[in-house]
Amino acid sequence: MNKKLLASIIGLSFCASAQAAVSVISDTTNAITLKVTESYTLGDNDTMTSAKDINLESAKKSASDYAGTYVESELEVSGNKITKQQIRILTAGFMEVKDRTNSRSIDKSGNIVLNTTANIRLSKESIRDGLAKLKSDPERKAKIKSLEADNKRLRDELVSLTRKINSDNSSTELMKARELVLDELDRNREATRQAFEQGTLFQLAMLEDNEYDLALDDLTMNVLNVFKNETKVTMGKPNFVKNKDGSFNVSVPVDWNLPTKSTLPTLSKYFKIDDFSRRCRRIKYSVCLSYYNNNDDRQKKPYTEKLLGALKSKVIAIEIDSKYGKGYLPISGELGHVGNDTYGFQHANDSKNKNLLSYSYRNPIIIRNLSESQLRSITSLNAKVVVMNKDDLYRWKYD
């Protein structure tokens, strides 16, 4: 393994413990101010800007870890069924970076090392108030538990992305993905602060409703609309079949393609992706969401199950329009025909594997019962991707 790559991964994995230096600058009745020093060894594809961001994130985590231990011992929270990790999540919501300085050095292997020192202030008063609310409020405790799981996922993803960035296959998309992970960790801290600043359960519920609305807007914009506007659809040669009543059915084969990377980052923010489902594996270029893994205490967000319900109410479909009739092929929906427990998105078709999301779907797409005079007047067929309400295709005949 490349020495720079190994150094950057080790630095990122353990900087919050082995490499971090934390000391107390001041400790008053209302606040504690910490001096945190972090170091990060730059890989071949790292930039100084990204290294500064990573060090700052590590400094914030080190400060919350230190403060969590401090709070647990000084404020006597043991025995209240509040875990040390929950305390750390709570303290992270009430920190303020007062200032930071950066310096560079060269290690024995000739690698560039960025050293960051940050002074971080934590409000004892806010933390005490948050602890009182956490002890008595199951809604807030559930939110902290959700943020705890999300933070672990994001930190694991940060390590994984750094490994990929400093491999031979680095790309601009990976750099952007790492920036998004760092941004999301910051948003989680803000979500913690907002949750514990609310005075009532009703206000907390309103906060979560707002988060749900923002998440639904995000899925609409960056999943549904991306399918609608960016999927490339190609029609093949149509075939005509005359029915017994003299009308005609027109069948039109289609190919379509949308890179999975166009929607996967957004879906991964809110859902656990099911990579191992047998139904999902049989459909190439699909992304699947298991209902089991995205409800109850397995939710990635407190509102994940509700979001999945909203997606289930929609169907992404390829529409062929002949002016006198239309045909559809859904490319999102529930998999299989028995025990629909997984929702899938089929980003592209495969010329060798003809499997579709449901056994009832058909490619070629069929437009039914066109008259001879209608056929004579049709000069072209139009193909596009549409987003429809599920009920609009209820009992639609694809055969």
C-alpha positions, 0 to 999 in steps of 0.5 A: 500500500502507498505509504502516504495513503496508509498514513492518511488513513491511519491519521483519519481513523485515530486522530480523535484519540491517539494523535489528538492533544486536548488541554483545558484553557479555562473552566468556569461555572458557565463554560469550559474552553479546550485547546485541541491539536490535530495532525493529518498526513496528506495523501497524494490526492489531498488538497490543503483545503480538504486537510484543514476541513478534516482536521477541524472535524477531528478537533470537534470530535475530540472536544466532544469526546473529552467534554463527554467524559468530563460531563459524565464525571463532573455532572453526575449523570451515571445511573440515568440510562444515558450513555457516554456516546449520547452525552458526546452527541449532546455536547457536540451541539453546544460547541463554538470554535473560537479560533484556529491556527494551521501549520505545516511540517514534513515527517520522516517519510517526506510527507506533508503533515498539516497541524491544526490547533483550535480553541473550542468553547462548550457551554455548561449551562446549555449542556446541563439543560440538555441533560435534564431534557434528555433524561425526561424526554423519550422523543429527544432521546430517540433523536440523539440515538438516531444522530448517534447512528448517523454520525457513525455511518458518516465517520466510516464513510469519511474514512472510506472516501479518504482511502479511495481519494488517495488511491489511483482511481481518485475523482472529483466526485469522490472529493465532492462526496467527502465535502458532503460528508463533512457538511452533514456532520456539521448539520447533525451538530446543528440538529442536536442544538436545535432539538434541545433549544426547543421548549416543548415536545410540540416544538420538537415535533414541528422541528422533525416535521420541518426536517421531513419536509426538507428531506422530501424536497431533497428526494424530489429534486435529486432523485425523482426529478433526476430520473425524469430529466436526466434518464436517456431513453432510446426507442427501438423499431415498433412492431404492429399486431392486429387485434380480432376487432380490427384495432392494432397494438403497437409494441415499442422496445426501449433502452434507458440509462441513468448512472446510479451515482446520480441518485445514490448519494441522496438516497443513502442520506435517508435510507439503508441501501439493500445490496444483498436482496435476492430480488435486487441482485437479479435486476442489474443496475438497480438500487433497492430499499428494504422496508424491514431495514428502514423502519422502527429502530432501524431507521437512518432518520426518525422520519425514514419510514415516512419518507419511504411511504412517500416514495411508495406512493409514486411511480417513475415510468417510461412513457411512450406517447402515440398521440392517440394512446400511451404505454408505460414501463415503470422503472421504480416500484415494489419488487416481485409479485408476492410479499412486496417488502422491497422498493427498487429503482432500475437505473438502466436495462441490460441487453442480456438480462431482461429482468424488470422490477415486476413480473407483470411489466413488459419491455417492449412497451405496448400501446393498445387498440389504435385504429387503422386511421389513427395509425395512418396519421401518426408520424412519430412516437415520443418517449420520456420519463414521467413521475406519476401517482401510484394510483394512476397506474393501478390495474394498468395492463402491461401485457 
